[in-house]
């Protein structure tokens, strides 16, 4: 498999691919870890464009990374602590628990499988969402690390010709004013709540495991380029 493969436990499924829960409606996990993808992106690139009109210059830089995978501990912790949208299921107005969409084995004989739709509501939601951490089920927290960003945008205006009309500024041979912004916007991403570039974990053993990432910053700059 590709280098830097990520592993996690997953929902337990039957031979039909249905998610299996216990007869109490609680989640079950695979006994072992399964690979979910490499943390290394397959494609990295960008577009750098410059548009000029008379004395005005507009620069736009868009870049991307595609094909990588990330496991997000932040989204896992937000869910088990009740701060994510996922954790709202079962506790919104009018709801008194969650009936997880899965099946359970209704036959008490372990040698006989009688798969029936789960109809048991779990009302202890703190424990239910905590099972994602306790059982190490990574399905809802596995994302592509893909992104497309408007990385940089700048606008420059050359006012040299205007200065030449002012006699006492004749010693100025060139004057360009530039305003720019870096990390302007995320045009596309798969991971929720986070910037896919803000992953803290690195190195051979932790690459692709996101944990408590800090928000990235947007920088604004103003530049005066003068020639004498």
C-alpha positions as MATLAB code, in Angstrom:
seq = 'XXXXXXXXXXXXXXXXXXXXXXXXXXXXXXXXXXXXXXXXXXXXXXXXXXXXXXXXXXXXXXXXXXXXXXXXXXXXXXXXXXXXXXXXXXXXXXXXXXXXXXXXXXXXXXXXXXXXXXXXXXXXXXXXXXXXXXXXXXXXXXXXXXXXXXXXXXXXXXXXXXXXXXXXXXXXXXXXXXXXXXXXXXXXXXXXXXXXXXXXXXXXXXXXXXXXXXXXXXXXXXXXXXXX';
ca = [
       0.000    0.000    0.000;
       1.090    3.652   -0.313;
       3.475    5.021    2.318;
       2.104    6.653    5.508;
      -1.049    4.539    5.571;
      -3.552    5.529    8.275;
      -5.395    2.918   10.325;
      -8.520    3.038   12.468;
     -11.245    0.746   13.722;
     -14.547    0.914   11.869;
     -18.234    0.170   12.336;
     -18.860   -3.562   12.618;
     -20.732   -4.745    9.523;
     -22.424   -7.981    8.506;
     -21.933   -9.873    5.252;
     -24.473   -7.573    3.571;
     -22.504   -4.454    4.489;
     -25.069   -3.283    7.070;
     -23.774   -1.623   10.232;
     -24.287   -3.974   13.196;
     -25.262   -2.627   16.619;
     -25.876   -4.425   19.883;
     -29.360   -5.399   20.993;
     -29.179   -2.329   23.258;
     -28.755   -0.057   20.211;
     -25.105    0.763   21.015;
     -22.278    0.807   18.494;
     -19.944   -2.102   17.828;
     -16.480   -1.918   16.279;
     -14.269   -4.125   14.161;
     -11.879   -6.219   16.270;
      -8.834   -4.881   14.448;
      -7.631   -1.786   12.654;
      -8.217   -1.256    8.948;
      -6.353    1.006    6.485;
      -8.232    4.120    5.352;
      -5.704    5.807    3.072;
      -2.332    7.486    2.898;
      -1.645   10.878    4.474;
       0.521   11.834    1.477;
      -1.373   13.795   -1.215;
      -1.176   12.444   -4.752;
      -1.369   15.786   -6.522;
       0.138   19.154   -5.604;
      -0.013   22.199   -7.827;
      -1.274   25.680   -8.432;
      -1.979   28.523  -10.831;
      -0.188   31.857  -10.699;
      -1.827   34.550  -12.847;
      -0.969   38.191  -13.484;
      -3.356   40.601  -15.173;
      -2.216   44.032  -16.309;
      -4.197   47.029  -17.497;
      -2.358   50.311  -18.014;
      -0.747   51.091  -14.633;
      -2.779   48.541  -12.718;
      -1.560   44.971  -12.028;
      -3.609   42.222  -10.392;
      -1.912   39.049   -9.159;
      -3.826   35.904   -8.209;
      -2.315   32.663   -6.899;
      -4.427   29.526   -6.399;
      -2.918   26.271   -5.116;
      -4.173   22.810   -4.236;
      -3.354   19.444   -2.701;
      -5.468   16.404   -3.559;
      -5.545   12.707   -2.723;
      -4.432   12.588    0.926;
      -6.291   11.360    4.022;
      -6.521   12.767    7.552;
      -7.937   11.384   10.809;
      -9.337   14.215   12.927;
      -9.153   13.880   16.712;
     -10.566   17.400   17.041;
     -13.841   16.425   15.359;
     -13.915   13.236   17.429;
     -13.556   15.205   20.664;
     -16.098   17.814   19.562;
     -18.586   14.984   19.029;
     -18.044   13.110   22.277;
     -18.201   16.389   24.219;
     -21.402   17.515   22.478;
     -20.066   20.419   20.409;
     -20.404   19.090   16.845;
     -23.438   18.952   14.567;
     -23.169   15.158   14.569;
     -23.700   15.095   18.330;
     -27.014   16.961   17.964;
     -28.701   13.826   16.634;
     -30.990   12.485   19.331;
     -31.047   15.617   21.507;
     -32.706   18.215   19.317;
     -36.098   19.627   20.215;
     -38.662   16.842   20.182;
     -36.043   14.051   20.286;
     -35.482   11.810   23.291;
     -32.627    9.629   22.061;
     -31.034    8.230   18.945;
     -32.007    5.124   16.992;
     -28.841    4.400   15.062;
     -29.519    3.213   11.475;
     -28.195   -0.318   11.684;
     -29.231   -3.907   12.254;
     -28.916   -6.315   15.169;
     -28.967  -10.084   15.509;
     -32.414  -10.899   16.897;
     -31.709  -14.621   17.366;
     -30.130  -15.469   20.744;
     -28.380  -18.467   19.189;
     -24.905  -17.230   18.153;
     -24.855  -19.828   15.387;
     -27.949  -18.302   13.764;
     -28.038  -14.812   12.309;
     -31.391  -13.053   12.148;
     -30.698   -9.469   11.110;
     -33.445   -7.040   12.042;
     -33.557   -3.234   11.762;
     -32.494   -1.511   14.951;
     -35.473    0.014   16.780;
     -33.868    0.597   20.186;
     -33.342    4.229   21.143;
     -30.251    5.121   23.175;
     -31.072    7.917   25.615;
     -27.676    8.166   27.335;
     -26.205   10.224   24.511;
     -23.034   11.260   26.307;
     -22.075    7.603   26.636;
     -23.257    6.813   23.100;
     -21.075    9.480   21.470;
     -18.266    8.618   23.869;
     -18.264    5.141   22.321;
     -16.652    6.596   19.211;
     -13.577    7.303   21.329;
     -13.786    4.206   23.514;
     -14.219    1.847   20.553;
     -11.874    3.923   18.331;
     -14.379    4.080   15.463;
     -12.950    6.529   12.948;
     -15.527    6.493   10.137;
     -17.146    9.910   10.825;
     -13.730   11.476   11.489;
     -11.853   10.283    8.418;
     -11.551   12.997    5.780;
      -9.677   13.781    2.629;
      -6.979   16.361    3.281;
      -7.847   17.890   -0.118;
      -8.058   21.625   -0.496;
      -8.130   24.332   -3.129;
      -7.140   27.754   -1.795;
      -7.030   31.268   -3.040;
      -3.579   31.579   -1.562;
      -2.618   35.094   -2.463;
      -4.118   38.111   -4.176;
      -2.374   41.414   -4.786;
      -3.134   44.658   -6.571;
      -0.439   47.126   -7.603;
      -0.616   50.603   -9.074;
       2.349   52.279  -10.738;
       2.136   56.025  -10.123;
       5.565   56.860  -11.583;
       4.142   58.700  -14.585;
       2.072   60.928  -12.310;
       5.090   61.829  -10.185;
       7.051   62.934  -13.254;
       4.642   65.841  -13.632;
       5.681   67.155  -10.205;
       8.985   68.983  -10.588;
      10.344   68.595   -7.058;
       9.743   64.785   -7.261;
      11.749   64.372  -10.440;
      14.427   62.443   -8.529;
      11.955   59.557   -8.026;
      12.462   57.104  -10.896;
       9.729   54.683   -9.905;
       6.958   54.317   -7.345;
       4.612   51.345   -7.080;
       1.977   50.879   -4.368;
       0.868   47.332   -3.611;
      -1.821   45.895   -1.327;
      -1.942   42.133   -0.862;
      -3.549   39.400    1.187;
      -2.221   35.901    1.897;
      -4.439   32.912    2.792;
      -7.432   34.715    1.359;
     -10.006   31.929    1.209;
     -10.546   28.171    1.109;
     -12.362   27.464   -2.142;
     -12.799   23.749   -1.439;
     -12.080   21.328    1.397;
     -13.430   18.030    2.686;
     -12.622   18.228    6.395;
     -15.168   20.123    8.515;
     -14.475   22.800   11.157;
     -10.737   22.888   10.388;
      -8.172   24.089    7.905;
      -6.660   20.970    6.270;
      -3.237   22.622    6.422;
      -3.424   23.186   10.180;
      -2.622   19.558   11.019;
      -0.072   19.590   13.833;
       1.076   15.982   13.789;
       4.014   15.251   11.553;
       6.815   12.740   11.199;
       6.744    9.171    9.979;
       4.462    7.832   12.733;
       2.006   10.701   13.217;
       1.574   12.242    9.779;
      -2.119   12.527    8.939;
      -3.370   12.421   12.534;
      -4.902   15.799   13.363;
      -5.196   16.764   17.017;
      -6.219   20.155   18.463;
      -5.067   22.188   15.461;
      -4.923   25.952   15.781;
      -6.670   28.191   13.234;
      -4.509   29.457   10.400;
      -3.992   33.187    9.935;
      -4.799   35.590    7.113;
      -2.134   38.223    6.482;
      -2.641   41.689    4.994;
       0.284   43.692    3.616;
       0.847   47.113    2.097;
       4.057   47.743    0.190;
       5.707   50.834   -1.292;
       8.389   50.088   -3.871;
      10.471   53.160   -4.687;
      13.350   53.630   -7.132;
      15.681   56.667   -7.133;
];
